[in-house]
Amino acid sequence: MIEALLAIVVAASIYAMLSKDLLHGAIALSLTSVLSAAIFFLAMAPDVAITEAAVGAGLSTIVFVWAIRNTERTDRS
Amino acid sequence: MTAVAFSWTIWIFAACAMAMTLRLVIGPTTVDRLTTLAAVSAIVLAILTVSGAVGARPAFLDVALVYDIFGFLGILAIATYTRAARPGAPPEGPR
């Protein structure tokens, strides 16, 4: 069951790299953090899963959205 | 019996999450991707709660509790951004 979750993590990470809209990339990164927390939990590491869920899925998403709100949304490269 | 049912349940949840990931990749608008994030968050919460209940270790449910709070805050931040970016919405404060 961990292999299926890892496949979703890889797909979401590739989408976060290739996306031109930064908010979509932030959503994909949040999804990656959520599934990473689930994988850590299934690998019997609940303390790492708590940290990943709090910092990766919660606070970093809020910081990314705050940064996008104060700058611009599209990637110009 | 419980272990077999648990394994099938986790596989079904993983298949649903993969279908949601397809909507993340091809979804035309931001709201589709936000819906994907919310649905996958619910699926992951179900996985955490079921595995904590099957393993009979109630301390593992703390992970589900913490993620329920912080994941909701993240989804709320993105939803507030989409409300501010909608045309016709009231203007924001000073940036």
Backbone of each chain as nested JSON, in Angstrom:
{
  "chains": [
    {"id": "A", "residues": [
      {"number": 1, "name": "MET", "atoms": {"N": [0.825, -1.209, 0.0], "CA": [0.0, 0.0, 0.0], "C": [0.856, 1.254, 0.0]}},
      {"number": 2, "name": "ILE", "atoms": {"N": [2.094, 1.154, 0.505], "CA": [2.968, 2.328, 0.517], "C": [3.402, 2.689, -0.907]}},
      {"number": 3, "name": "GLU", "atoms": {"N": [3.498, 1.663, -1.793], "CA": [3.927, 1.941, -3.168], "C": [2.947, 2.846, -3.894]}},
      {"number": 4, "name": "ALA", "atoms": {"N": [1.645, 2.63, -3.678], "CA": [0.633, 3.474, -4.332], "C": [0.739, 4.913, -3.83]}},
      {"number": 5, "name": "LEU", "atoms": {"N": [0.927, 5.084, -2.522], "CA": [1.065, 6.439, -1.985], "C": [2.343, 7.107, -2.497]}},
      {"number": 6, "name": "LEU", "atoms": {"N": [3.429, 6.311, -2.647], "CA": [4.669, 6.875, -3.187], "C": [4.502, 7.302, -4.632]}},
      {"number": 7, "name": "ALA", "atoms": {"N": [3.705, 6.541, -5.419], "CA": [3.453, 6.933, -6.811], "C": [2.71, 8.27, -6.861]}},
      {"number": 8, "name": "ILE", "atoms": {"N": [1.755, 8.466, -5.951], "CA": [1.039, 9.742, -5.925], "C": [1.974, 10.879, -5.52]}},
      {"number": 9, "name": "VAL", "atoms": {"N": [2.889, 10.608, -4.574], "CA": [3.858, 11.632, -4.161], "C": [4.725, 12.045, -5.338]}},
      {"number": 10, "name": "VAL", "atoms": {"N": [5.193, 11.067, -6.134], "CA": [6.038, 11.386, -7.297], "C": [5.257, 12.204, -8.317]}},
      {"number": 11, "name": "ALA", "atoms": {"N": [4.009, 11.819, -8.59], "CA": [3.199, 12.546, -9.573], "C": [2.944, 13.983, -9.116]}},
      {"number": 12, "name": "ALA", "atoms": {"N": [2.6, 14.167, -7.855], "CA": [2.332, 15.52, -7.352], "C": [3.595, 16.364, -7.328]}},
      {"number": 13, "name": "SER", "atoms": {"N": [4.75, 15.75, -7.041], "CA": [6.004, 16.512, -7.029], "C": [6.387, 16.963, -8.425]}},
      {"number": 14, "name": "ILE", "atoms": {"N": [6.207, 16.077, -9.421], "CA": [6.526, 16.464, -10.803], "C": [5.59, 17.575, -11.266]}},
      {"number": 15, "name": "TYR", "atoms": {"N": [4.313, 17.48, -10.885], "CA": [3.389, 18.548, -11.248], "C": [3.762, 19.863, -10.562]}},
      {"number": 16, "name": "ALA", "atoms": {"N": [4.199, 19.806, -9.312], "CA": [4.593, 21.027, -8.609], "C": [5.814, 21.665, -9.248]}},
      {"number": 17, "name": "MET", "atoms": {"N": [6.714, 20.856, -9.818], "CA": [7.863, 21.436, -10.495], "C": [7.482, 22.058, -11.823]}},
      {"number": 18, "name": "LEU", "atoms": {"N": [6.585, 21.424, -12.576], "CA": [6.316, 21.86, -13.942], "C": [5.208, 22.887, -14.039]}},
      {"number": 19, "name": "SER", "atoms": {"N": [4.492, 23.146, -12.949], "CA": [3.347, 24.047, -13.035], "C": [3.798, 25.494, -13.198]}},
      {"number": 20, "name": "LYS", "atoms": {"N": [3.103, 26.228, -14.067], "CA": [3.419, 27.643, -14.253], "C": [2.663, 28.532, -13.28]}},
      {"number": 21, "name": "ASP", "atoms": {"N": [1.587, 28.017, -12.701], "CA": [0.833, 28.772, -11.701], "C": [1.346, 28.388, -10.315]}},
      {"number": 22, "name": "LEU", "atoms": {"N": [1.832, 29.379, -9.596], "CA": [2.503, 29.051, -8.335], "C": [1.54, 28.571, -7.275]}},
      {"number": 23, "name": "LEU", "atoms": {"N": [0.281, 29.004, -7.334], "CA": [-0.692, 28.53, -6.342], "C": [-0.997, 27.049, -6.554]}},
      {"number": 24, "name": "HIS", "atoms": {"N": [-1.045, 26.628, -7.834], "CA": [-1.24, 25.199, -8.099], "C": [-0.046, 24.386, -7.602]}},
      {"number": 25, "name": "GLY", "atoms": {"N": [1.143, 24.952, -7.756], "CA": [2.316, 24.28, -7.208], "C": [2.284, 24.166, -5.697]}},
      {"number": 26, "name": "ALA", "atoms": {"N": [1.763, 25.22, -5.031], "CA": [1.654, 25.165, -3.568], "C": [0.644, 24.108, -3.14]}},
      {"number": 27, "name": "ILE", "atoms": {"N": [-0.457, 23.974, -3.896], "CA": [-1.447, 22.939, -3.571], "C": [-0.838, 21.551, -3.748]}},
      {"number": 28, "name": "ALA", "atoms": {"N": [-0.054, 21.367, -4.82], "CA": [0.57, 20.062, -5.045], "C": [1.605, 19.753, -3.959]}},
      {"number": 29, "name": "LEU", "atoms": {"N": [2.317, 20.775, -3.492], "CA": [3.286, 20.536, -2.406], "C": [2.588, 20.175, -1.103]}},
      {"number": 30, "name": "SER", "atoms": {"N": [1.42, 20.795, -0.86], "CA": [0.668, 20.434, 0.338], "C": [0.195, 18.988, 0.27]}},
      {"number": 31, "name": "LEU", "atoms": {"N": [-0.243, 18.577, -0.929], "CA": [-0.655, 17.181, -1.125], "C": [0.514, 16.222, -0.892]}},
      {"number": 32, "name": "THR", "atoms": {"N": [1.697, 16.615, -1.366], "CA": [2.898, 15.799, -1.139], "C": [3.192, 15.635, 0.353]}},
      {"number": 33, "name": "SER", "atoms": {"N": [3.032, 16.744, 1.115], "CA": [3.296, 16.663, 2.549], "C": [2.289, 15.775, 3.264]}},
      {"number": 34, "name": "VAL", "atoms": {"N": [1.018, 15.865, 2.837], "CA": [-0.016, 15.028, 3.458], "C": [0.287, 13.549, 3.253]}},
      {"number": 35, "name": "LEU", "atoms": {"N": [0.609, 13.188, 2.01], "CA": [0.864, 11.778, 1.732], "C": [2.18, 11.31, 2.364]}},
      {"number": 36, "name": "SER", "atoms": {"N": [3.158, 12.216, 2.484], "CA": [4.389, 11.849, 3.189], "C": [4.115, 11.552, 4.65]}},
      {"number": 37, "name": "ALA", "atoms": {"N": [3.217, 12.361, 5.271], "CA": [2.857, 12.089, 6.66], "C": [2.179, 10.729, 6.792]}},
      {"number": 38, "name": "ALA", "atoms": {"N": [1.315, 10.388, 5.823], "CA": [0.658, 9.075, 5.87], "C": [1.67, 7.945, 5.719]}},
      {"number": 39, "name": "ILE", "atoms": {"N": [2.682, 8.153, 4.843], "CA": [3.701, 7.117, 4.639], "C": [4.553, 6.942, 5.898]}},
      {"number": 40, "name": "PHE", "atoms": {"N": [4.926, 8.071, 6.535], "CA": [5.676, 7.978, 7.793], "C": [4.872, 7.254, 8.857]}},
      {"number": 41, "name": "PHE", "atoms": {"N": [3.561, 7.508, 8.881], "CA": [2.713, 6.854, 9.876], "C": [2.644, 5.347, 9.641]}},
      {"number": 42, "name": "LEU", "atoms": {"N": [2.488, 4.965, 8.358], "CA": [2.417, 3.538, 8.053], "C": [3.761, 2.842, 8.253]}},
      {"number": 43, "name": "ALA", "atoms": {"N": [4.862, 3.627, 8.239], "CA": [6.179, 3.053, 8.514], "C": [6.51, 3.073, 10.0]}},
      {"number": 44, "name": "MET", "atoms": {"N": [5.499, 3.25, 10.848], "CA": [5.635, 3.183, 12.301], "C": [6.53, 4.276, 12.87]}},
      {"number": 45, "name": "ALA", "atoms": {"N": [6.395, 5.49, 12.342], "CA": [7.125, 6.633, 12.896], "C": [6.136, 7.756, 13.166]}},
      {"number": 46, "name": "PRO", "atoms": {"N": [5.33, 7.665, 14.23], "CA": [4.274, 8.663, 14.412], "C": [4.781, 10.043, 14.816]}},
      {"number": 47, "name": "ASP", "atoms": {"N": [5.966, 10.145, 15.442], "CA": [6.456, 11.47, 15.8], "C": [6.886, 12.256, 14.571]}},
      {"number": 48, "name": "VAL", "atoms": {"N": [7.544, 11.557, 13.624], "CA": [7.906, 12.206, 12.362], "C": [6.642, 12.6, 11.6]}},
      {"number": 49, "name": "ALA", "atoms": {"N": [5.613, 11.763, 11.683], "CA": [4.364, 12.064, 10.982], "C": [3.678, 13.281, 11.587]}},
      {"number": 50, "name": "ILE", "atoms": {"N": [3.755, 13.433, 12.908], "CA": [3.152, 14.618, 13.54], "C": [3.872, 15.881, 13.073]}},
      {"number": 51, "name": "THR", "atoms": {"N": [5.21, 15.835, 13.055], "CA": [5.969, 17.015, 12.626], "C": [5.706, 17.349, 11.167]}},
      {"number": 52, "name": "GLU", "atoms": {"N": [5.658, 16.33, 10.324], "CA": [5.41, 16.56, 8.902], "C": [4.01, 17.137, 8.681]}},
      {"number": 53, "name": "ALA", "atoms": {"N": [3.027, 16.64, 9.419], "CA": [1.66, 17.134, 9.235], "C": [1.527, 18.569, 9.719]}},
      {"number": 54, "name": "ALA", "atoms": {"N": [2.207, 18.913, 10.824], "CA": [2.072, 20.265, 11.358], "C": [2.846, 21.277, 10.528]}},
      {"number": 55, "name": "VAL", "atoms": {"N": [4.111, 20.97, 10.242], "CA": [4.968, 21.944, 9.564], "C": [4.78, 21.886, 8.059]}},
      {"number": 56, "name": "GLY", "atoms": {"N": [4.855, 20.68, 7.484], "CA": [4.8, 20.578, 6.031], "C": [3.451, 20.892, 5.453]}},
      {"number": 57, "name": "ALA", "atoms": {"N": [2.406, 20.304, 6.034], "CA": [1.078, 20.479, 5.434], "C": [0.394, 21.742, 5.912]}},
      {"number": 58, "name": "GLY", "atoms": {"N": [0.664, 22.172, 7.133], "CA": [-0.054, 23.332, 7.644], "C": [0.69, 24.639, 7.441]}},
      {"number": 59, "name": "LEU", "atoms": {"N": [1.83, 24.786, 8.108], "CA": [2.482, 26.088, 8.157], "C": [3.119, 26.474, 6.836]}},
      {"number": 60, "name": "SER", "atoms": {"N": [3.748, 25.497, 6.133], "CA": [4.408, 25.873, 4.885], "C": [3.384, 26.26, 3.821]}},
      {"number": 61, "name": "THR", "atoms": {"N": [2.193, 25.638, 3.844], "CA": [1.157, 26.045, 2.895], "C": [0.705, 27.476, 3.164]}},
      {"number": 62, "name": "ILE", "atoms": {"N": [0.532, 27.809, 4.453], "CA": [0.109, 29.17, 4.796], "C": [1.177, 30.184, 4.391]}},
      {"number": 63, "name": "VAL", "atoms": {"N": [2.461, 29.831, 4.602], "CA": [3.548, 30.741, 4.234], "C": [3.612, 30.913, 2.724]}},
      {"number": 64, "name": "PHE", "atoms": {"N": [3.425, 29.818, 1.958], "CA": [3.447, 29.914, 0.496], "C": [2.317, 30.799, -0.008]}},
      {"number": 65, "name": "VAL", "atoms": {"N": [1.11, 30.604, 0.522], "CA": [-0.032, 31.4, 0.059], "C": [0.151, 32.868, 0.438]}},
      {"number": 66, "name": "TRP", "atoms": {"N": [0.733, 33.113, 1.61], "CA": [0.993, 34.489, 2.027], "C": [2.014, 35.159, 1.096]}},
      {"number": 67, "name": "ALA", "atoms": {"N": [3.046, 34.398, 0.698], "CA": [4.059, 34.951, -0.206], "C": [3.468, 35.208, -1.591]}},
      {"number": 68, "name": "ILE", "atoms": {"N": [2.631, 34.293, -2.085], "CA": [2.023, 34.491, -3.401], "C": [1.077, 35.691, -3.364]}},
      {"number": 69, "name": "ARG", "atoms": {"N": [0.377, 35.865, -2.245], "CA": [-0.539, 36.986, -2.126], "C": [0.206, 38.322, -2.165]}},
      {"number": 70, "name": "ASN", "atoms": {"N": [1.427, 38.35, -1.608], "CA": [2.161, 39.605, -1.56], "C": [3.062, 39.826, -2.766]}},
      {"number": 71, "name": "THR", "atoms": {"N": [3.247, 38.814, -3.606], "CA": [4.031, 39.027, -4.831], "C": [3.114, 38.791, -6.016]}},
      {"number": 72, "name": "GLU", "atoms": {"N": [3.508, 37.974, -6.952], "CA": [2.616, 37.68, -8.067], "C": [2.47, 36.186, -8.241]}},
      {"number": 73, "name": "ARG", "atoms": {"N": [1.441, 35.807, -8.996], "CA": [1.018, 34.417, -8.98], "C": [1.659, 33.573, -10.067]}},
      {"number": 74, "name": "THR", "atoms": {"N": [1.971, 34.154, -11.203], "CA": [2.457, 33.342, -12.324], "C": [3.981, 33.313, -12.345]}},
      {"number": 75, "name": "ASP", "atoms": {"N": [4.499, 32.221, -12.886], "CA": [5.933, 32.063, -13.048], "C": [6.317, 32.636, -14.4]}},
      {"number": 76, "name": "ARG", "atoms": {"N": [7.214, 33.615, -14.402], "CA": [7.528, 34.312, -15.653], "C": [8.744, 33.754, -16.374]}},
      {"number": 77, "name": "SER", "atoms": {"N": [9.342, 32.707, -15.856], "CA": [10.537, 32.183, -16.515], "C": [10.177, 31.372, -17.754]}}
    ]},
    {"id": "B", "residues": [
      {"number": 1, "name": "MET", "atoms": {"N": [-9.026, -11.877, 9.901], "CA": [-10.17, -11.285, 9.207], "C": [-10.077, -9.765, 9.223]}},
      {"number": 2, "name": "THR", "atoms": {"N": [-9.779, -9.234, 10.389], "CA": [-9.651, -7.777, 10.493], "C": [-8.473, -7.262, 9.678]}},
      {"number": 3, "name": "ALA", "atoms": {"N": [-7.398, -8.035, 9.672], "CA": [-6.223, -7.596, 8.921], "C": [-6.503, -7.582, 7.419]}},
      {"number": 4, "name": "VAL", "atoms": {"N": [-7.24, -8.594, 6.927], "CA": [-7.58, -8.648, 5.498], "C": [-8.486, -7.475, 5.129]}},
      {"number": 5, "name": "ALA", "atoms": {"N": [-9.494, -7.223, 5.949], "CA": [-10.4, -6.094, 5.684], "C": [-9.652, -4.77, 5.739]}},
      {"number": 6, "name": "PHE", "atoms": {"N": [-8.706, -4.652, 6.662], "CA": [-7.916, -3.426, 6.76], "C": [-7.059, -3.217, 5.522]}},
      {"number": 7, "name": "SER", "atoms": {"N": [-6.443, -4.303, 5.04], "CA": [-5.604, -4.184, 3.851], "C": [-6.418, -3.766, 2.627]}},
      {"number": 8, "name": "TRP", "atoms": {"N": [-7.585, -4.4, 2.451], "CA": [-8.438, -4.014, 1.317], "C": [-8.904, -2.575, 1.438]}},
      {"number": 9, "name": "THR", "atoms": {"N": [-9.225, -2.148, 2.643], "CA": [-9.682, -0.776, 2.84], "C": [-8.6, 0.224, 2.472]}},
      {"number": 10, "name": "ILE", "atoms": {"N": [-7.363, -0.069, 2.896], "CA": [-6.279, 0.859, 2.583], "C": [-6.029, 0.91, 1.079]}},
      {"number": 11, "name": "TRP", "atoms": {"N": [-6.135, -0.252, 0.4], "CA": [-5.929, -0.248, -1.048], "C": [-7.015, 0.541, -1.759]}},
      {"number": 12, "name": "ILE", "atoms": {"N": [-8.255, 0.423, -1.288], "CA": [-9.343, 1.195, -1.918], "C": [-9.132, 2.68, -1.7]}},
      {"number": 13, "name": "PHE", "atoms": {"N": [-8.687, 3.064, -0.489], "CA": [-8.391, 4.471, -0.222], "C": [-7.268, 4.971, -1.125]}},
      {"number": 14, "name": "ALA", "atoms": {"N": [-6.242, 4.138, -1.33], "CA": [-5.133, 4.555, -2.187], "C": [-5.587, 4.714, -3.635]}},
      {"number": 15, "name": "ALA", "atoms": {"N": [-6.479, 3.835, -4.107], "CA": [-6.996, 3.966, -5.473], "C": [-7.812, 5.249, -5.621]}},
      {"number": 16, "name": "CYS", "atoms": {"N": [-8.611, 5.577, -4.62], "CA": [-9.379, 6.825, -4.656], "C": [-8.444, 8.034, -4.668]}},
      {"number": 17, "name": "ALA", "atoms": {"N": [-7.351, 7.965, -3.918], "CA": [-6.401, 9.077, -3.907], "C": [-5.706, 9.217, -5.256]}},
      {"number": 18, "name": "MET", "atoms": {"N": [-5.44, 8.092, -5.942], "CA": [-4.837, 8.185, -7.275], "C": [-5.799, 8.811, -8.272]}},
      {"number": 19, "name": "ALA", "atoms": {"N": [-7.084, 8.478, -8.17], "CA": [-8.071, 9.106, -9.052], "C": [-8.163, 10.605, -8.787]}},
      {"number": 20, "name": "MET", "atoms": {"N": [-8.035, 10.989, -7.51], "CA": [-8.047, 12.407, -7.169], "C": [-6.818, 13.124, -7.723]}},
      {"number": 21, "name": "THR", "atoms": {"N": [-5.674, 12.404, -7.753], "CA": [-4.458, 13.01, -8.297], "C": [-4.602, 13.324, -9.778]}},
      {"number": 22, "name": "LEU", "atoms": {"N": [-5.37, 12.492, -10.503], "CA": [-5.657, 12.796, -11.912], "C": [-6.383, 14.126, -12.026]}},
      {"number": 23, "name": "ARG", "atoms": {"N": [-7.32, 14.377, -11.123], "CA": [-8.011, 15.667, -11.139], "C": [-7.069, 16.805, -10.764]}},
      {"number": 24, "name": "LEU", "atoms": {"N": [-6.084, 16.534, -9.921], "CA": [-5.089, 17.573, -9.605], "C": [-4.297, 17.962, -10.848]}},
      {"number": 25, "name": "VAL", "atoms": {"N": [-3.957, 16.968, -11.678], "CA": [-3.096, 17.274, -12.822], "C": [-3.893, 17.93, -13.941]}},
      {"number": 26, "name": "ILE", "atoms": {"N": [-5.091, 17.43, -14.253], "CA": [-5.808, 17.948, -15.406], "C": [-6.846, 18.993, -15.055]}},
      {"number": 27, "name": "GLY", "atoms": {"N": [-7.028, 19.275, -13.761], "CA": [-8.098, 20.184, -13.384], "C": [-7.894, 21.58, -13.941]}},
      {"number": 28, "name": "PRO", "atoms": {"N": [-8.88, 22.149, -14.615], "CA": [-8.62, 23.433, -15.273], "C": [-8.525, 24.608, -14.307]}},
      {"number": 29, "name": "THR", "atoms": {"N": [-9.265, 24.595, -13.218], "CA": [-9.272, 25.767, -12.343], "C": [-8.591, 25.46, -11.012]}},
      {"number": 30, "name": "THR", "atoms": {"N": [-8.401, 26.519, -10.231], "CA": [-7.793, 26.348, -8.916], "C": [-8.717, 25.606, -7.96]}},
      {"number": 31, "name": "VAL", "atoms": {"N": [-10.029, 25.821, -8.117], "CA": [-10.98, 25.237, -7.177], "C": [-11.001, 23.711, -7.311]}},
      {"number": 32, "name": "ASP", "atoms": {"N": [-10.777, 23.202, -8.545], "CA": [-10.685, 21.747, -8.723], "C": [-9.52, 21.172, -7.931]}},
      {"number": 33, "name": "ARG", "atoms": {"N": [-8.391, 21.865, -7.998], "CA": [-7.2, 21.378, -7.284], "C": [-7.377, 21.507, -5.779]}},
      {"number": 34, "name": "LEU", "atoms": {"N": [-8.069, 22.551, -5.353], "CA": [-8.338, 22.694, -3.917], "C": [-9.28, 21.601, -3.421]}},
      {"number": 35, "name": "THR", "atoms": {"N": [-10.241, 21.239, -4.263], "CA": [-11.133, 20.128, -3.926], "C": [-10.365, 18.817, -3.822]}},
      {"number": 36, "name": "THR", "atoms": {"N": [-9.391, 18.639, -4.737], "CA": [-8.523, 17.464, -4.651], "C": [-7.774, 17.414, -3.328]}},
      {"number": 37, "name": "LEU", "atoms": {"N": [-7.243, 18.576, -2.905], "CA": [-6.495, 18.612, -1.645], "C": [-7.394, 18.265, -0.462]}},
      {"number": 38, "name": "ALA", "atoms": {"N": [-8.611, 18.814, -0.462], "CA": [-9.522, 18.539, 0.649], "C": [-9.929, 17.075, 0.687]}},
      {"number": 39, "name": "ALA", "atoms": {"N": [-10.195, 16.496, -0.487], "CA": [-10.639, 15.097, -0.532], "C": [-9.512, 14.15, -0.138]}},
      {"number": 40, "name": "VAL", "atoms": {"N": [-8.301, 14.421, -0.62], "CA": [-7.17, 13.561, -0.247], "C": [-6.85, 13.718, 1.235]}},
      {"number": 41, "name": "SER", "atoms": {"N": [-7.074, 14.924, 1.784], "CA": [-6.9, 15.097, 3.227], "C": [-7.88, 14.234, 4.007]}},
      {"number": 42, "name": "ALA", "atoms": {"N": [-9.115, 14.166, 3.529], "CA": [-10.1, 13.318, 4.199], "C": [-9.722, 11.844, 4.097]}},
      {"number": 43, "name": "ILE", "atoms": {"N": [-9.204, 11.441, 2.918], "CA": [-8.798, 10.044, 2.735], "C": [-7.626, 9.705, 3.653]}},
      {"number": 44, "name": "VAL", "atoms": {"N": [-6.66, 10.626, 3.756], "CA": [-5.507, 10.364, 4.626], "C": [-5.925, 10.315, 6.084]}},
      {"number": 45, "name": "LEU", "atoms": {"N": [-6.868, 11.174, 6.468], "CA": [-7.38, 11.106, 7.841], "C": [-8.043, 9.767, 8.111]}},
      {"number": 46, "name": "ALA", "atoms": {"N": [-8.774, 9.25, 7.115], "CA": [-9.405, 7.945, 7.286], "C": [-8.361, 6.843, 7.43]}},
      {"number": 47, "name": "ILE", "atoms": {"N": [-7.285, 6.936, 6.616], "CA": [-6.212, 5.934, 6.705], "C": [-5.561, 5.969, 8.093]}},
      {"number": 48, "name": "LEU", "atoms": {"N": [-5.27, 7.193, 8.581], "CA": [-4.616, 7.307, 9.888], "C": [-5.507, 6.777, 10.997]}},
      {"number": 49, "name": "THR", "atoms": {"N": [-6.803, 7.123, 10.944], "CA": [-7.693, 6.686, 12.018], "C": [-7.903, 5.185, 12.005]}},
      {"number": 50, "name": "VAL", "atoms": {"N": [-8.091, 4.613, 10.805], "CA": [-8.336, 3.171, 10.717], "C": [-7.106, 2.385, 11.149]}},
      {"number": 51, "name": "SER", "atoms": {"N": [-5.908, 2.844, 10.715], "CA": [-4.718, 2.092, 11.096], "C": [-4.413, 2.255, 12.588]}},
      {"number": 52, "name": "GLY", "atoms": {"N": [-4.745, 3.419, 13.154], "CA": [-4.574, 3.568, 14.585], "C": [-5.544, 2.712, 15.378]}},
      {"number": 53, "name": "ALA", "atoms": {"N": [-6.759, 2.516, 14.837], "CA": [-7.74, 1.69, 15.536], "C": [-7.42, 0.208, 15.405]}},
      {"number": 54, "name": "VAL", "atoms": {"N": [-6.926, -0.201, 14.218], "CA": [-6.606, -1.617, 14.022], "C": [-5.382, -2.009, 14.832]}},
      {"number": 55, "name": "GLY", "atoms": {"N": [-4.385, -1.113, 14.875], "CA": [-3.194, -1.418, 15.643], "C": [-3.401, -1.366, 17.142]}},
      {"number": 56, "name": "ALA", "atoms": {"N": [-4.582, -0.885, 17.581], "CA": [-4.919, -0.794, 19.01], "C": [-3.896, 0.045, 19.76]}},
      {"number": 57, "name": "ARG", "atoms": {"N": [-3.432, 1.118, 19.125], "CA": [-2.496, 2.025, 19.785], "C": [-3.095, 3.422, 19.73]}},
      {"number": 58, "name": "PRO", "atoms": {"N": [-3.772, 3.842, 20.769], "CA": [-4.482, 5.132, 20.719], "C": [-3.554, 6.329, 20.612]}},
      {"number": 59, "name": "ALA", "atoms": {"N": [-2.276, 6.179, 20.95], "CA": [-1.359, 7.308, 20.824], "C": [-1.156, 7.688, 19.361]}},
      {"number": 60, "name": "PHE", "atoms": {"N": [-1.393, 6.722, 18.456], "CA": [-1.231, 7.03, 17.041], "C": [-2.317, 7.964, 16.537]}},
      {"number": 61, "name": "LEU", "atoms": {"N": [-3.408, 8.086, 17.251], "CA": [-4.486, 8.968, 16.805], "C": [-4.122, 10.439, 16.964]}},
      {"number": 62, "name": "ASP", "atoms": {"N": [-3.056, 10.738, 17.703], "CA": [-2.612, 12.125, 17.818], "C": [-2.212, 12.694, 16.466]}},
      {"number": 63, "name": "VAL", "atoms": {"N": [-1.635, 11.84, 15.619], "CA": [-1.249, 12.295, 14.283], "C": [-2.483, 12.768, 13.524]}},
      {"number": 64, "name": "ALA", "atoms": {"N": [-3.561, 11.996, 13.591], "CA": [-4.789, 12.382, 12.907], "C": [-5.352, 13.678, 13.471]}},
      {"number": 65, "name": "LEU", "atoms": {"N": [-5.254, 13.834, 14.782], "CA": [-5.771, 15.054, 15.418], "C": [-4.992, 16.283, 14.961]}},
      {"number": 66, "name": "VAL", "atoms": {"N": [-3.652, 16.192, 15.001], "CA": [-2.811, 17.327, 14.605], "C": [-3.02, 17.652, 13.134]}},
      {"number": 67, "name": "TYR", "atoms": {"N": [-3.075, 16.607, 12.28], "CA": [-3.264, 16.908, 10.868], "C": [-4.64, 17.493, 10.594]}},
      {"number": 68, "name": "ASP", "atoms": {"N": [-5.64, 17.097, 11.347], "CA": [-6.975, 17.642, 11.14], "C": [-6.998, 19.147, 11.378]}},
      {"number": 69, "name": "ILE", "atoms": {"N": [-6.257, 19.625, 12.376], "CA": [-6.224, 21.062, 12.658], "C": [-5.42, 21.808, 11.603]}},
      {"number": 70, "name": "PHE", "atoms": {"N": [-4.18, 21.356, 11.357], "CA": [-3.294, 22.147, 10.502], "C": [-3.646, 22.028, 9.026]}},
      {"number": 71, "name": "GLY", "atoms": {"N": [-4.135, 20.857, 8.606], "CA": [-4.585, 20.735, 7.234], "C": [-5.777, 21.628, 6.941]}},
      {"number": 72, "name": "PHE", "atoms": {"N": [-6.665, 21.76, 7.916], "CA": [-7.788, 22.674, 7.737], "C": [-7.308, 24.11, 7.607]}},
      {"number": 73, "name": "LEU", "atoms": {"N": [-6.286, 24.493, 8.373], "CA": [-5.763, 25.858, 8.262], "C": [-5.161, 26.116, 6.879]}},
      {"number": 74, "name": "GLY", "atoms": {"N": [-4.443, 25.126, 6.343], "CA": [-3.87, 25.297, 5.012], "C": [-4.928, 25.43, 3.94]}},
      {"number": 75, "name": "ILE", "atoms": {"N": [-5.947, 24.562, 3.998], "CA": [-7.029, 24.63, 3.021], "C": [-7.769, 25.96, 3.143]}},
      {"number": 76, "name": "LEU", "atoms": {"N": [-7.924, 26.434, 4.392], "CA": [-8.609, 27.709, 4.61], "C": [-7.816, 28.87, 4.025]}},
      {"number": 77, "name": "ALA", "atoms": {"N": [-6.472, 28.823, 4.119], "CA": [-5.646, 29.883, 3.532], "C": [-5.827, 29.932, 2.018]}},
      {"number": 78, "name": "ILE", "atoms": {"N": [-5.804, 28.756, 1.356], "CA": [-5.939, 28.732, -0.099], "C": [-7.339, 29.189, -0.508]}},
      {"number": 79, "name": "ALA", "atoms": {"N": [-8.359, 28.769, 0.248], "CA": [-9.727, 29.173, -0.085], "C": [-9.907, 30.674, 0.077]}},
      {"number": 80, "name": "THR", "atoms": {"N": [-9.285, 31.266, 1.095], "CA": [-9.356, 32.719, 1.255], "C": [-8.675, 33.434, 0.099]}},
      {"number": 81, "name": "TYR", "atoms": {"N": [-7.564, 32.866, -0.4], "CA": [-6.903, 33.48, -1.549], "C": [-7.794, 33.437, -2.779]}},
      {"number": 82, "name": "THR", "atoms": {"N": [-8.469, 32.323, -3.036], "CA": [-9.34, 32.258, -4.216], "C": [-10.518, 33.212, -4.07]}},
      {"number": 83, "name": "ARG", "atoms": {"N": [-11.013, 33.44, -2.874], "CA": [-12.087, 34.418, -2.715], "C": [-11.59, 35.817, -3.052]}},
      {"number": 84, "name": "ALA", "atoms": {"N": [-10.344, 36.143, -2.631], "CA": [-9.828, 37.477, -2.904], "C": [-9.529, 37.671, -4.377]}},
      {"number": 85, "name": "ALA", "atoms": {"N": [-9.197, 36.584, -5.102], "CA": [-8.84, 36.725, -6.504], "C": [-10.057, 36.715, -7.419]}},
      {"number": 86, "name": "ARG", "atoms": {"N": [-11.243, 36.457, -6.89], "CA": [-12.434, 36.383, -7.737], "C": [-12.844, 37.78, -8.175]}},
      {"number": 87, "name": "PRO", "atoms": {"N": [-13.231, 37.979, -9.433], "CA": [-13.663, 39.304, -9.853], "C": [-14.983, 39.673, -9.202]}},
      {"number": 88, "name": "GLY", "atoms": {"N": [-15.091, 40.927, -8.8], "CA": [-16.3, 41.39, -8.143], "C": [-16.268, 41.231, -6.646]}},
      {"number": 89, "name": "ALA", "atoms": {"N": [-15.206, 40.627, -6.123], "CA": [-15.094, 40.461, -4.682], "C": [-14.713, 41.804, -4.061]}},
      {"number": 90, "name": "PRO", "atoms": {"N": [-15.011, 41.996, -2.784], "CA": [-14.605, 43.243, -2.146], "C": [-13.094, 43.354, -2.111]}},
      {"number": 91, "name": "PRO", "atoms": {"N": [-12.558, 44.561, -2.272], "CA": [-11.099, 44.713, -2.354], "C": [-10.436, 44.392, -1.038]}},
      {"number": 92, "name": "GLU", "atoms": {"N": [-9.171, 43.966, -1.166], "CA": [-8.416, 43.601, 0.018], "C": [-7.882, 44.84, 0.709]}},
      {"number": 93, "name": "GLY", "atoms": {"N": [-7.34, 44.632, 1.86], "CA": [-6.706, 45.712, 2.583], "C": [-5.362, 46.059, 1.957]}},
      {"number": 94, "name": "PRO", "atoms": {"N": [-4.586, 46.902, 2.596], "CA": [-3.271, 47.256, 2.052], "C": [-2.352, 46.054, 2.037]}},
      {"number": 95, "name": "ARG", "atoms": {"N": [-1.601, 45.937, 0.946], "CA": [-0.726, 44.79, 0.79], "C": [0.592, 44.995, 1.497]}}
    ]}
  ]
}
